[in-house]
Amino acid sequence: MALGGEIFWWLCIAVAIAATAAGVALERWAQQHFFAEDPREFVLDEVAGQALAWAFIAPSAPWWMLIAGFLLFRIFDIWKLGVGWIERLHVPGTIVWDDLLAGVCAGLLSAAFAFALCQ
């Protein structure tokens, strides 16, 4: 956020897009390499989801909203609150889609908190 609001937003979007594209492209490799359906060692999906969550935070929000966005993303990602269903679709990129959905949920909730607390 120290870069400036618009630059930070574009950086978050660029990271989310790049990590999503790489995550989808490398999904099969990661599954074979780490012998798991959704390997913990493969973190591009978390990078994409976290960047997307931060993209929802307004540039005028206080710095601690980044921490709140991080924590909310991890809660949605780890406990699959409302996002677990997407893993059962078995479509290409399944590793990434649940994290992107967790990022949207965390981002919307972060934005709502920032709006409510900073008014």
VENRA-V527908 format. One record per helix or strand. SS is the DSSP state (H for helix, E for strand). FROM is the first residue (numbers start at 1). TO is the last residue. If there is no record, write none. Layout:
# VENRA-V527908
ss:SS from:FROM to:TO
ss:SS from:FROM to:TO
This chain:
# VENRA-V527908
ss:H from:5 to:34
ss:H from:44 to:55
ss:H from:64 to:79
ss:H from:84 to:89
ss:H from:94 to:117
